[in-house]
Amino acid sequence: MGRRLARLASHAQVIAVTHLPQVAAFAHHHFVVSKDDDGNVTSSSVVRVDESDRVDELARMLAGQDDSATAQAHARELLELARSGT
């Protein structure tokens, strides 16, 4: 799915909201949408993930923890796969 969306994005604007790291790894730009609730006010934010933080975010998406060495290795593998176009 990620590969197909990336191909489509070569000639059309594509915006995909996903919880799947296998799709997110193929994105040209990666954003994280988060929600905060202090009991009185609920707010949302959208932050672009820089390349340096992308492995951590994909690892969090994969394993629920960004400091897992195994999840980070898998995240790096996903990014390499997406970049190679295979």
Distance bins in CASP14 RR format, pairs under 12 A and 6 or more apart:
PFRMAT RR
TARGET T0000
AUTHOR 0000-0000-0000
RMODE 2
METHOD distances of the structure
MODEL  1
1 7 0 0 0 0 0 1 0 0 0 0 0
1 8 0 0 0 0 0 1 0 0 0 0 0
1 14 0 0 0 0 0 1 0 0 0 0 0
1 16 0 0 0 0 1 0 0 0 0 0 0
1 18 0 0 0 0 1 0 0 0 0 0 0
1 20 1 0 0 1 0 0 0 0 0 0 0
1 21 0 0 0 0 0 1 0 0 0 0 0
1 22 1 0 0 1 0 0 0 0 0 0 0
1 23 1 0 1 0 0 0 0 0 0 0 0
1 24 0 0 0 0 0 1 0 0 0 0 0
1 25 0 0 0 0 0 1 0 0 0 0 0
1 26 0 0 0 0 1 0 0 0 0 0 0
1 27 0 0 0 0 0 1 0 0 0 0 0
1 82 0 0 0 0 0 1 0 0 0 0 0
2 8 0 0 0 0 1 0 0 0 0 0 0
2 9 0 0 0 0 1 0 0 0 0 0 0
2 14 0 0 0 0 1 0 0 0 0 0 0
2 16 0 0 0 0 1 0 0 0 0 0 0
2 18 0 0 0 0 1 0 0 0 0 0 0
2 20 0 0 0 0 1 0 0 0 0 0 0
2 21 0 0 0 0 0 1 0 0 0 0 0
2 22 1 0 0 1 0 0 0 0 0 0 0
2 23 1 0 1 0 0 0 0 0 0 0 0
2 24 0 0 0 0 1 0 0 0 0 0 0
2 25 1 0 0 1 0 0 0 0 0 0 0
2 26 1 1 0 0 0 0 0 0 0 0 0
2 27 0 0 0 0 1 0 0 0 0 0 0
2 28 0 0 0 0 0 1 0 0 0 0 0
2 78 0 0 0 0 0 1 0 0 0 0 0
2 81 0 0 0 0 0 1 0 0 0 0 0
2 82 1 0 0 1 0 0 0 0 0 0 0
2 85 0 0 0 0 0 1 0 0 0 0 0
3 9 0 0 0 0 0 1 0 0 0 0 0
3 10 0 0 0 0 0 1 0 0 0 0 0
3 22 0 0 0 0 1 0 0 0 0 0 0
3 23 0 0 0 0 1 0 0 0 0 0 0
3 25 0 0 0 0 1 0 0 0 0 0 0
3 26 1 0 0 1 0 0 0 0 0 0 0
3 27 0 0 0 0 0 1 0 0 0 0 0
3 78 0 0 0 0 0 1 0 0 0 0 0
3 81 0 0 0 0 1 0 0 0 0 0 0
3 82 1 0 0 1 0 0 0 0 0 0 0
3 83 0 0 0 0 0 1 0 0 0 0 0
3 84 0 0 0 0 0 1 0 0 0 0 0
3 85 1 0 0 1 0 0 0 0 0 0 0
3 86 0 0 0 0 1 0 0 0 0 0 0
4 10 0 0 0 0 0 1 0 0 0 0 0
4 12 0 0 0 0 0 1 0 0 0 0 0
4 14 0 0 0 0 1 0 0 0 0 0 0
4 16 0 0 0 0 0 1 0 0 0 0 0
4 22 0 0 0 0 0 1 0 0 0 0 0
4 23 0 0 0 0 1 0 0 0 0 0 0
4 26 0 0 0 0 1 0 0 0 0 0 0
4 85 0 0 0 0 0 1 0 0 0 0 0
5 12 0 0 0 0 0 1 0 0 0 0 0
5 13 0 0 0 0 0 1 0 0 0 0 0
5 14 1 0 1 0 0 0 0 0 0 0 0
5 15 0 0 0 0 1 0 0 0 0 0 0
5 16 1 0 1 0 0 0 0 0 0 0 0
5 17 0 0 0 0 0 1 0 0 0 0 0
5 18 0 0 0 0 1 0 0 0 0 0 0
5 20 0 0 0 0 0 1 0 0 0 0 0
5 22 0 0 0 0 0 1 0 0 0 0 0
5 23 1 0 0 1 0 0 0 0 0 0 0
5 24 0 0 0 0 0 1 0 0 0 0 0
5 25 0 0 0 0 0 1 0 0 0 0 0
5 26 1 0 0 1 0 0 0 0 0 0 0
5 27 1 0 0 1 0 0 0 0 0 0 0
5 28 0 0 0 0 1 0 0 0 0 0 0
5 82 0 0 0 0 0 1 0 0 0 0 0
6 12 0 0 0 0 0 1 0 0 0 0 0
6 14 0 0 0 0 1 0 0 0 0 0 0
6 16 0 0 0 0 0 1 0 0 0 0 0
6 22 0 0 0 0 0 1 0 0 0 0 0
6 23 0 0 0 0 1 0 0 0 0 0 0
6 24 0 0 0 0 0 1 0 0 0 0 0
6 25 0 0 0 0 1 0 0 0 0 0 0
6 26 1 0 1 0 0 0 0 0 0 0 0
6 27 1 0 0 1 0 0 0 0 0 0 0
6 28 1 0 0 1 0 0 0 0 0 0 0
6 29 0 0 0 0 0 1 0 0 0 0 0
6 81 0 0 0 0 0 1 0 0 0 0 0
6 82 1 0 0 1 0 0 0 0 0 0 0
6 83 0 0 0 0 0 1 0 0 0 0 0
6 84 0 0 0 0 0 1 0 0 0 0 0
6 85 1 0 0 1 0 0 0 0 0 0 0
6 86 0 0 0 0 0 1 0 0 0 0 0
7 14 0 0 0 0 1 0 0 0 0 0 0
7 26 0 0 0 0 1 0 0 0 0 0 0
7 28 0 0 0 0 0 1 0 0 0 0 0
7 82 0 0 0 0 0 1 0 0 0 0 0
7 85 0 0 0 0 1 0 0 0 0 0 0
8 14 1 0 1 0 0 0 0 0 0 0 0
8 15 0 0 0 0 0 1 0 0 0 0 0
8 16 0 0 0 0 1 0 0 0 0 0 0
8 26 0 0 0 0 0 1 0 0 0 0 0
8 27 0 0 0 0 0 1 0 0 0 0 0
8 28 0 0 0 0 0 1 0 0 0 0 0
9 15 0 0 0 0 1 0 0 0 0 0 0
9 16 0 0 0 0 1 0 0 0 0 0 0
9 26 0 0 0 0 1 0 0 0 0 0 0
9 27 0 0 0 0 1 0 0 0 0 0 0
9 28 1 0 0 1 0 0 0 0 0 0 0
9 29 0 0 0 0 1 0 0 0 0 0 0
10 26 0 0 0 0 0 1 0 0 0 0 0
10 28 0 0 0 0 1 0 0 0 0 0 0
10 85 0 0 0 0 0 1 0 0 0 0 0
13 28 0 0 0 0 0 1 0 0 0 0 0
13 29 0 0 0 0 0 1 0 0 0 0 0
14 23 0 0 0 0 0 1 0 0 0 0 0
14 26 0 0 0 0 0 1 0 0 0 0 0
14 27 0 0 0 0 1 0 0 0 0 0 0
14 28 0 0 0 0 1 0 0 0 0 0 0
14 29 0 0 0 0 0 1 0 0 0 0 0
15 27 0 0 0 0 1 0 0 0 0 0 0
15 28 0 0 0 0 0 1 0 0 0 0 0
15 29 0 0 0 0 1 0 0 0 0 0 0
15 31 0 0 0 0 1 0 0 0 0 0 0
15 33 0 0 0 0 0 1 0 0 0 0 0
15 46 0 0 0 0 0 1 0 0 0 0 0
16 22 0 0 0 0 0 1 0 0 0 0 0
16 23 1 0 0 1 0 0 0 0 0 0 0
16 24 0 0 0 0 1 0 0 0 0 0 0
16 25 0 0 0 0 0 1 0 0 0 0 0
16 26 0 0 0 0 1 0 0 0 0 0 0
16 27 1 0 0 1 0 0 0 0 0 0 0
16 28 0 0 0 0 0 1 0 0 0 0 0
16 29 0 0 0 0 0 1 0 0 0 0 0
16 30 0 0 0 0 0 1 0 0 0 0 0
16 31 0 0 0 0 0 1 0 0 0 0 0
17 23 0 0 0 0 1 0 0 0 0 0 0
17 24 0 0 0 0 1 0 0 0 0 0 0
17 27 0 0 0 0 0 1 0 0 0 0 0
17 30 0 0 0 0 0 1 0 0 0 0 0
17 31 0 0 0 0 1 0 0 0 0 0 0
17 32 0 0 0 0 0 1 0 0 0 0 0
17 33 1 0 0 1 0 0 0 0 0 0 0
17 46 0 0 0 0 0 1 0 0 0 0 0
18 24 1 0 1 0 0 0 0 0 0 0 0
18 25 0 0 0 0 0 1 0 0 0 0 0
18 26 0 0 0 0 1 0 0 0 0 0 0
18 27 0 0 0 0 1 0 0 0 0 0 0
18 30 0 0 0 0 0 1 0 0 0 0 0
18 31 0 0 0 0 0 1 0 0 0 0 0
18 32 0 0 0 0 0 1 0 0 0 0 0
18 33 0 0 0 0 0 1 0 0 0 0 0
18 58 0 0 0 0 0 1 0 0 0 0 0
18 61 0 0 0 0 1 0 0 0 0 0 0
19 32 0 0 0 0 0 1 0 0 0 0 0
19 33 0 0 0 0 0 1 0 0 0 0 0
19 57 0 0 0 0 0 1 0 0 0 0 0
19 58 0 0 0 0 0 1 0 0 0 0 0
19 60 0 0 0 0 0 1 0 0 0 0 0
19 61 1 0 0 1 0 0 0 0 0 0 0
19 62 0 0 0 0 0 1 0 0 0 0 0
19 64 0 0 0 0 0 1 0 0 0 0 0
20 26 0 0 0 0 0 1 0 0 0 0 0
20 27 0 0 0 0 0 1 0 0 0 0 0
20 58 0 0 0 0 0 1 0 0 0 0 0
20 61 1 0 0 1 0 0 0 0 0 0 0
20 62 0 0 0 0 1 0 0 0 0 0 0
20 78 0 0 0 0 0 1 0 0 0 0 0
21 27 0 0 0 0 0 1 0 0 0 0 0
21 30 0 0 0 0 0 1 0 0 0 0 0
21 49 0 0 0 0 0 1 0 0 0 0 0
21 54 0 0 0 0 0 1 0 0 0 0 0
21 55 0 0 0 0 0 1 0 0 0 0 0
21 56 0 0 0 0 0 1 0 0 0 0 0
21 57 0 0 0 0 1 0 0 0 0 0 0
21 58 1 0 1 0 0 0 0 0 0 0 0
21 59 0 0 0 0 1 0 0 0 0 0 0
21 60 0 0 0 0 1 0 0 0 0 0 0
21 61 1 1 0 0 0 0 0 0 0 0 0
21 62 1 0 1 0 0 0 0 0 0 0 0
21 63 0 0 0 0 1 0 0 0 0 0 0
21 64 0 0 0 0 0 1 0 0 0 0 0
21 66 0 0 0 0 0 1 0 0 0 0 0
21 71 0 0 0 0 1 0 0 0 0 0 0
21 72 0 0 0 0 0 1 0 0 0 0 0
21 74 0 0 0 0 1 0 0 0 0 0 0
21 75 1 0 0 1 0 0 0 0 0 0 0
21 76 0 0 0 0 0 1 0 0 0 0 0
21 77 0 0 0 0 0 1 0 0 0 0 0
21 78 1 0 0 1 0 0 0 0 0 0 0
21 79 0 0 0 0 1 0 0 0 0 0 0
21 81 0 0 0 0 0 1 0 0 0 0 0
21 82 0 0 0 0 0 1 0 0 0 0 0
22 58 0 0 0 0 1 0 0 0 0 0 0
22 61 0 0 0 0 1 0 0 0 0 0 0
22 62 0 0 0 0 1 0 0 0 0 0 0
22 74 0 0 0 0 0 1 0 0 0 0 0
22 75 0 0 0 0 0 1 0 0 0 0 0
22 77 0 0 0 0 0 1 0 0 0 0 0
22 78 1 0 0 1 0 0 0 0 0 0 0
22 79 0 0 0 0 0 1 0 0 0 0 0
22 81 0 0 0 0 1 0 0 0 0 0 0
22 82 0 0 0 0 1 0 0 0 0 0 0
23 30 0 0 0 0 0 1 0 0 0 0 0
23 58 0 0 0 0 0 1 0 0 0 0 0
23 61 0 0 0 0 1 0 0 0 0 0 0
23 78 0 0 0 0 1 0 0 0 0 0 0
23 82 0 0 0 0 1 0 0 0 0 0 0
24 30 1 0 0 1 0 0 0 0 0 0 0
24 31 0 0 0 0 1 0 0 0 0 0 0
24 32 0 0 0 0 1 0 0 0 0 0 0
24 33 0 0 0 0 0 1 0 0 0 0 0
24 49 0 0 0 0 1 0 0 0 0 0 0
24 54 0 0 0 0 1 0 0 0 0 0 0
24 55 0 0 0 0 0 1 0 0 0 0 0
24 57 1 0 0 1 0 0 0 0 0 0 0
24 58 1 0 0 1 0 0 0 0 0 0 0
24 59 0 0 0 0 0 1 0 0 0 0 0
24 60 0 0 0 0 0 1 0 0 0 0 0
24 61 1 0 0 1 0 0 0 0 0 0 0
24 62 0 0 0 0 1 0 0 0 0 0 0
24 75 0 0 0 0 1 0 0 0 0 0 0
24 78 0 0 0 0 1 0 0 0 0 0 0
24 79 0 0 0 0 1 0 0 0 0 0 0
24 82 0 0 0 0 1 0 0 0 0 0 0
25 49 0 0 0 0 0 1 0 0 0 0 0
25 54 0 0 0 0 1 0 0 0 0 0 0
25 55 0 0 0 0 0 1 0 0 0 0 0
25 57 0 0 0 0 0 1 0 0 0 0 0
25 58 1 0 0 1 0 0 0 0 0 0 0
25 59 0 0 0 0 0 1 0 0 0 0 0
25 61 0 0 0 0 1 0 0 0 0 0 0
25 62 0 0 0 0 1 0 0 0 0 0 0
25 74 0 0 0 0 0 1 0 0 0 0 0
25 75 1 0 0 1 0 0 0 0 0 0 0
25 76 0 0 0 0 1 0 0 0 0 0 0
25 77 0 0 0 0 1 0 0 0 0 0 0
25 78 1 0 1 0 0 0 0 0 0 0 0
25 79 1 0 1 0 0 0 0 0 0 0 0
25 80 0 0 0 0 1 0 0 0 0 0 0
25 81 1 0 0 1 0 0 0 0 0 0 0
25 82 1 0 1 0 0 0 0 0 0 0 0
25 83 0 0 0 0 1 0 0 0 0 0 0
25 84 0 0 0 0 0 1 0 0 0 0 0
25 85 0 0 0 0 0 1 0 0 0 0 0
26 54 0 0 0 0 0 1 0 0 0 0 0
26 58 0 0 0 0 0 1 0 0 0 0 0
26 78 0 0 0 0 1 0 0 0 0 0 0
26 79 0 0 0 0 1 0 0 0 0 0 0
26 80 0 0 0 0 0 1 0 0 0 0 0
26 81 0 0 0 0 1 0 0 0 0 0 0
26 82 1 0 1 0 0 0 0 0 0 0 0
26 83 0 0 0 0 1 0 0 0 0 0 0
26 84 0 0 0 0 0 1 0 0 0 0 0
26 85 0 0 0 0 1 0 0 0 0 0 0
26 86 0 0 0 0 0 1 0 0 0 0 0
27 48 0 0 0 0 0 1 0 0 0 0 0
27 49 0 0 0 0 1 0 0 0 0 0 0
27 51 0 0 0 0 0 1 0 0 0 0 0
27 54 0 0 0 0 1 0 0 0 0 0 0
27 57 0 0 0 0 0 1 0 0 0 0 0
27 58 0 0 0 0 0 1 0 0 0 0 0
27 61 0 0 0 0 0 1 0 0 0 0 0
27 78 0 0 0 0 0 1 0 0 0 0 0
27 79 0 0 0 0 0 1 0 0 0 0 0
27 82 0 0 0 0 1 0 0 0 0 0 0
27 83 0 0 0 0 0 1 0 0 0 0 0
28 48 0 0 0 0 0 1 0 0 0 0 0
28 49 0 0 0 0 0 1 0 0 0 0 0
28 51 0 0 0 0 0 1 0 0 0 0 0
28 54 0 0 0 0 0 1 0 0 0 0 0
28 82 0 0 0 0 0 1 0 0 0 0 0
28 83 0 0 0 0 0 1 0 0 0 0 0
29 46 0 0 0 0 0 1 0 0 0 0 0
29 47 0 0 0 0 0 1 0 0 0 0 0
29 48 1 0 0 1 0 0 0 0 0 0 0
29 49 0 0 0 0 1 0 0 0 0 0 0
29 50 0 0 0 0 0 1 0 0 0 0 0
29 51 0 0 0 0 0 1 0 0 0 0 0
29 54 0 0 0 0 0 1 0 0 0 0 0
30 46 0 0 0 0 0 1 0 0 0 0 0
30 47 0 0 0 0 1 0 0 0 0 0 0
30 48 1 0 0 1 0 0 0 0 0 0 0
30 49 1 0 1 0 0 0 0 0 0 0 0
30 50 0 0 0 0 1 0 0 0 0 0 0
30 51 0 0 0 0 1 0 0 0 0 0 0
30 52 0 0 0 0 0 1 0 0 0 0 0
30 53 0 0 0 0 1 0 0 0 0 0 0
30 54 1 0 1 0 0 0 0 0 0 0 0
30 55 0 0 0 0 0 1 0 0 0 0 0
30 56 0 0 0 0 0 1 0 0 0 0 0
30 57 1 0 0 1 0 0 0 0 0 0 0
30 58 0 0 0 0 1 0 0 0 0 0 0
30 60 0 0 0 0 0 1 0 0 0 0 0
30 61 0 0 0 0 0 1 0 0 0 0 0
30 75 0 0 0 0 0 1 0 0 0 0 0
30 78 0 0 0 0 0 1 0 0 0 0 0
30 79 0 0 0 0 1 0 0 0 0 0 0
30 82 0 0 0 0 0 1 0 0 0 0 0
31 44 0 0 0 0 0 1 0 0 0 0 0
31 45 0 0 0 0 1 0 0 0 0 0 0
31 46 1 0 1 0 0 0 0 0 0 0 0
31 47 1 0 0 1 0 0 0 0 0 0 0
31 48 1 0 1 0 0 0 0 0 0 0 0
31 49 1 0 0 1 0 0 0 0 0 0 0
31 50 0 0 0 0 0 1 0 0 0 0 0
31 53 0 0 0 0 0 1 0 0 0 0 0
31 54 0 0 0 0 0 1 0 0 0 0 0
31 57 0 0 0 0 1 0 0 0 0 0 0
32 44 0 0 0 0 0 1 0 0 0 0 0
32 45 0 0 0 0 1 0 0 0 0 0 0
32 46 1 0 0 1 0 0 0 0 0 0 0
32 47 1 0 1 0 0 0 0 0 0 0 0
32 48 0 0 0 0 1 0 0 0 0 0 0
32 49 1 0 1 0 0 0 0 0 0 0 0
32 50 0 0 0 0 0 1 0 0 0 0 0
32 53 0 0 0 0 1 0 0 0 0 0 0
32 54 0 0 0 0 0 1 0 0 0 0 0
32 56 0 0 0 0 0 1 0 0 0 0 0
32 57 1 0 0 1 0 0 0 0 0 0 0
32 58 0 0 0 0 0 1 0 0 0 0 0
32 60 0 0 0 0 1 0 0 0 0 0 0
32 61 0 0 0 0 1 0 0 0 0 0 0
32 66 0 0 0 0 0 1 0 0 0 0 0
33 43 0 0 0 0 0 1 0 0 0 0 0
33 44 1 0 0 1 0 0 0 0 0 0 0
33 45 1 0 0 1 0 0 0 0 0 0 0
33 46 1 0 1 0 0 0 0 0 0 0 0
33 47 0 0 0 0 1 0 0 0 0 0 0
33 48 0 0 0 0 0 1 0 0 0 0 0
33 49 0 0 0 0 0 1 0 0 0 0 0
33 57 0 0 0 0 0 1 0 0 0 0 0
34 42 0 0 0 0 0 1 0 0 0 0 0
34 43 0 0 0 0 1 0 0 0 0 0 0
34 44 1 0 0 1 0 0 0 0 0 0 0
34 45 1 0 1 0 0 0 0 0 0 0 0
34 46 0 0 0 0 1 0 0 0 0 0 0
34 47 1 0 0 1 0 0 0 0 0 0 0
34 49 0 0 0 0 0 1 0 0 0 0 0
34 57 0 0 0 0 0 1 0 0 0 0 0
34 60 0 0 0 0 0 1 0 0 0 0 0
35 41 0 0 0 0 0 1 0 0 0 0 0
35 42 1 0 0 1 0 0 0 0 0 0 0
35 43 1 0 0 1 0 0 0 0 0 0 0
35 44 1 0 1 0 0 0 0 0 0 0 0
35 45 0 0 0 0 1 0 0 0 0 0 0
35 46 0 0 0 0 0 1 0 0 0 0 0
36 42 1 0 0 1 0 0 0 0 0 0 0
36 43 1 0 1 0 0 0 0 0 0 0 0
36 44 1 0 0 1 0 0 0 0 0 0 0
36 45 1 0 0 1 0 0 0 0 0 0 0
37 43 1 0 0 1 0 0 0 0 0 0 0
37 44 0 0 0 0 1 0 0 0 0 0 0
47 53 0 0 0 0 1 0 0 0 0 0 0
47 57 0 0 0 0 1 0 0 0 0 0 0
48 54 0 0 0 0 0 1 0 0 0 0 0
48 57 0 0 0 0 0 1 0 0 0 0 0
49 55 0 0 0 0 1 0 0 0 0 0 0
49 56 0 0 0 0 1 0 0 0 0 0 0
49 57 1 0 1 0 0 0 0 0 0 0 0
49 58 0 0 0 0 1 0 0 0 0 0 0
49 59 0 0 0 0 0 1 0 0 0 0 0
49 60 0 0 0 0 0 1 0 0 0 0 0
49 61 0 0 0 0 0 1 0 0 0 0 0
49 66 0 0 0 0 0 1 0 0 0 0 0
49 75 0 0 0 0 0 1 0 0 0 0 0
49 79 0 0 0 0 0 1 0 0 0 0 0
50 56 0 0 0 0 0 1 0 0 0 0 0
50 57 0 0 0 0 1 0 0 0 0 0 0
51 57 0 0 0 0 0 1 0 0 0 0 0
51 58 0 0 0 0 0 1 0 0 0 0 0
51 76 0 0 0 0 0 1 0 0 0 0 0
51 79 0 0 0 0 1 0 0 0 0 0 0
51 83 0 0 0 0 0 1 0 0 0 0 0
52 79 0 0 0 0 0 1 0 0 0 0 0
53 59 0 0 0 0 0 1 0 0 0 0 0
53 60 0 0 0 0 0 1 0 0 0 0 0
53 66 0 0 0 0 1 0 0 0 0 0 0
53 72 0 0 0 0 0 1 0 0 0 0 0
53 75 0 0 0 0 0 1 0 0 0 0 0
54 60 0 0 0 0 0 1 0 0 0 0 0
54 61 0 0 0 0 0 1 0 0 0 0 0
54 66 0 0 0 0 0 1 0 0 0 0 0
54 72 0 0 0 0 0 1 0 0 0 0 0
54 75 1 0 0 1 0 0 0 0 0 0 0
54 76 0 0 0 0 1 0 0 0 0 0 0
54 78 0 0 0 0 1 0 0 0 0 0 0
54 79 1 0 0 1 0 0 0 0 0 0 0
54 80 0 0 0 0 0 1 0 0 0 0 0
54 82 0 0 0 0 0 1 0 0 0 0 0
54 83 0 0 0 0 0 1 0 0 0 0 0
55 61 0 0 0 0 0 1 0 0 0 0 0
55 62 0 0 0 0 0 1 0 0 0 0 0
55 66 0 0 0 0 1 0 0 0 0 0 0
55 67 0 0 0 0 0 1 0 0 0 0 0
55 68 0 0 0 0 0 1 0 0 0 0 0
55 69 0 0 0 0 0 1 0 0 0 0 0
55 71 0 0 0 0 1 0 0 0 0 0 0
55 72 1 0 1 0 0 0 0 0 0 0 0
55 73 0 0 0 0 1 0 0 0 0 0 0
55 74 0 0 0 0 1 0 0 0 0 0 0
55 75 1 0 1 0 0 0 0 0 0 0 0
55 76 1 0 1 0 0 0 0 0 0 0 0
55 77 0 0 0 0 0 1 0 0 0 0 0
55 78 0 0 0 0 1 0 0 0 0 0 0
55 79 1 0 0 1 0 0 0 0 0 0 0
55 80 0 0 0 0 0 1 0 0 0 0 0
56 62 0 0 0 0 0 1 0 0 0 0 0
56 63 0 0 0 0 0 1 0 0 0 0 0
56 64 0 0 0 0 0 1 0 0 0 0 0
56 65 0 0 0 0 1 0 0 0 0 0 0
56 66 1 0 1 0 0 0 0 0 0 0 0
56 67 0 0 0 0 1 0 0 0 0 0 0
56 68 0 0 0 0 0 1 0 0 0 0 0
56 69 0 0 0 0 0 1 0 0 0 0 0
56 71 0 0 0 0 1 0 0 0 0 0 0
56 72 1 0 0 1 0 0 0 0 0 0 0
56 75 1 0 0 1 0 0 0 0 0 0 0
56 76 0 0 0 0 0 1 0 0 0 0 0
56 79 0 0 0 0 0 1 0 0 0 0 0
57 63 0 0 0 0 0 1 0 0 0 0 0
57 64 0 0 0 0 0 1 0 0 0 0 0
57 65 0 0 0 0 0 1 0 0 0 0 0
57 66 1 0 0 1 0 0 0 0 0 0 0
57 71 0 0 0 0 0 1 0 0 0 0 0
57 72 0 0 0 0 0 1 0 0 0 0 0
57 75 0 0 0 0 1 0 0 0 0 0 0
57 78 0 0 0 0 0 1 0 0 0 0 0
57 79 0 0 0 0 0 1 0 0 0 0 0
58 64 0 0 0 0 0 1 0 0 0 0 0
58 65 0 0 0 0 0 1 0 0 0 0 0
58 66 0 0 0 0 1 0 0 0 0 0 0
58 68 0 0 0 0 0 1 0 0 0 0 0
58 71 0 0 0 0 1 0 0 0 0 0 0
58 72 0 0 0 0 1 0 0 0 0 0 0
58 73 0 0 0 0 0 1 0 0 0 0 0
58 74 0 0 0 0 1 0 0 0 0 0 0
58 75 1 1 0 0 0 0 0 0 0 0 0
58 76 0 0 0 0 1 0 0 0 0 0 0
58 77 0 0 0 0 1 0 0 0 0 0 0
58 78 1 0 0 1 0 0 0 0 0 0 0
58 79 1 0 0 1 0 0 0 0 0 0 0
58 80 0 0 0 0 0 1 0 0 0 0 0
58 81 0 0 0 0 0 1 0 0 0 0 0
58 82 0 0 0 0 1 0 0 0 0 0 0
59 65 1 0 0 1 0 0 0 0 0 0 0
59 66 1 0 1 0 0 0 0 0 0 0 0
59 67 1 0 0 1 0 0 0 0 0 0 0
59 68 1 0 0 1 0 0 0 0 0 0 0
59 69 0 0 0 0 1 0 0 0 0 0 0
59 70 0 0 0 0 1 0 0 0 0 0 0
59 71 1 1 0 0 0 0 0 0 0 0 0
59 72 1 0 1 0 0 0 0 0 0 0 0
59 73 0 0 0 0 1 0 0 0 0 0 0
59 74 1 0 0 1 0 0 0 0 0 0 0
59 75 1 0 1 0 0 0 0 0 0 0 0
59 76 0 0 0 0 1 0 0 0 0 0 0
59 77 0 0 0 0 0 1 0 0 0 0 0
59 78 0 0 0 0 1 0 0 0 0 0 0
59 79 0 0 0 0 0 1 0 0 0 0 0
60 66 1 0 1 0 0 0 0 0 0 0 0
60 67 0 0 0 0 1 0 0 0 0 0 0
60 68 0 0 0 0 1 0 0 0 0 0 0
60 71 1 0 0 1 0 0 0 0 0 0 0
60 72 0 0 0 0 1 0 0 0 0 0 0
60 74 0 0 0 0 0 1 0 0 0 0 0
60 75 0 0 0 0 1 0 0 0 0 0 0
61 68 0 0 0 0 0 1 0 0 0 0 0
61 71 0 0 0 0 1 0 0 0 0 0 0
61 72 0 0 0 0 0 1 0 0 0 0 0
61 74 0 0 0 0 0 1 0 0 0 0 0
61 75 0 0 0 0 1 0 0 0 0 0 0
61 78 0 0 0 0 1 0 0 0 0 0 0
62 68 0 0 0 0 1 0 0 0 0 0 0
62 69 0 0 0 0 0 1 0 0 0 0 0
62 70 0 0 0 0 1 0 0 0 0 0 0
62 71 1 0 1 0 0 0 0 0 0 0 0
62 72 0 0 0 0 1 0 0 0 0 0 0
62 73 0 0 0 0 1 0 0 0 0 0 0
62 74 1 0 1 0 0 0 0 0 0 0 0
62 75 1 0 0 1 0 0 0 0 0 0 0
62 76 0 0 0 0 0 1 0 0 0 0 0
62 77 0 0 0 0 0 1 0 0 0 0 0
62 78 0 0 0 0 1 0 0 0 0 0 0
62 79 0 0 0 0 0 1 0 0 0 0 0
63 69 0 0 0 0 0 1 0 0 0 0 0
63 70 1 0 0 1 0 0 0 0 0 0 0
63 71 1 1 0 0 0 0 0 0 0 0 0
63 72 0 0 0 0 1 0 0 0 0 0 0
63 73 0 0 0 0 0 1 0 0 0 0 0
63 74 1 0 0 1 0 0 0 0 0 0 0
63 75 0 0 0 0 1 0 0 0 0 0 0
64 70 0 0 0 0 0 1 0 0 0 0 0
64 71 1 0 0 1 0 0 0 0 0 0 0
64 72 0 0 0 0 0 1 0 0 0 0 0
64 74 0 0 0 0 0 1 0 0 0 0 0
64 75 0 0 0 0 0 1 0 0 0 0 0
65 71 1 0 0 1 0 0 0 0 0 0 0
65 72 0 0 0 0 1 0 0 0 0 0 0
65 75 0 0 0 0 0 1 0 0 0 0 0
66 72 1 0 0 1 0 0 0 0 0 0 0
66 75 0 0 0 0 1 0 0 0 0 0 0
67 75 0 0 0 0 0 1 0 0 0 0 0
68 74 0 0 0 0 1 0 0 0 0 0 0
68 75 0 0 0 0 1 0 0 0 0 0 0
69 75 0 0 0 0 0 1 0 0 0 0 0
69 76 0 0 0 0 0 1 0 0 0 0 0
70 76 0 0 0 0 0 1 0 0 0 0 0
70 77 0 0 0 0 0 1 0 0 0 0 0
71 77 0 0 0 0 0 1 0 0 0 0 0
71 78 0 0 0 0 0 1 0 0 0 0 0
72 78 0 0 0 0 0 1 0 0 0 0 0
72 79 0 0 0 0 0 1 0 0 0 0 0
73 79 0 0 0 0 0 1 0 0 0 0 0
73 80 0 0 0 0 0 1 0 0 0 0 0
74 80 0 0 0 0 0 1 0 0 0 0 0
74 81 0 0 0 0 0 1 0 0 0 0 0
75 81 0 0 0 0 0 1 0 0 0 0 0
75 82 0 0 0 0 0 1 0 0 0 0 0
76 82 0 0 0 0 0 1 0 0 0 0 0
76 83 0 0 0 0 0 1 0 0 0 0 0
77 83 0 0 0 0 0 1 0 0 0 0 0
77 84 0 0 0 0 0 1 0 0 0 0 0
77 86 0 0 0 0 0 1 0 0 0 0 0
78 84 0 0 0 0 0 1 0 0 0 0 0
78 85 0 0 0 0 0 1 0 0 0 0 0
78 86 0 0 0 0 0 1 0 0 0 0 0
79 85 0 0 0 0 0 1 0 0 0 0 0
80 86 0 0 0 0 1 0 0 0 0 0 0
END
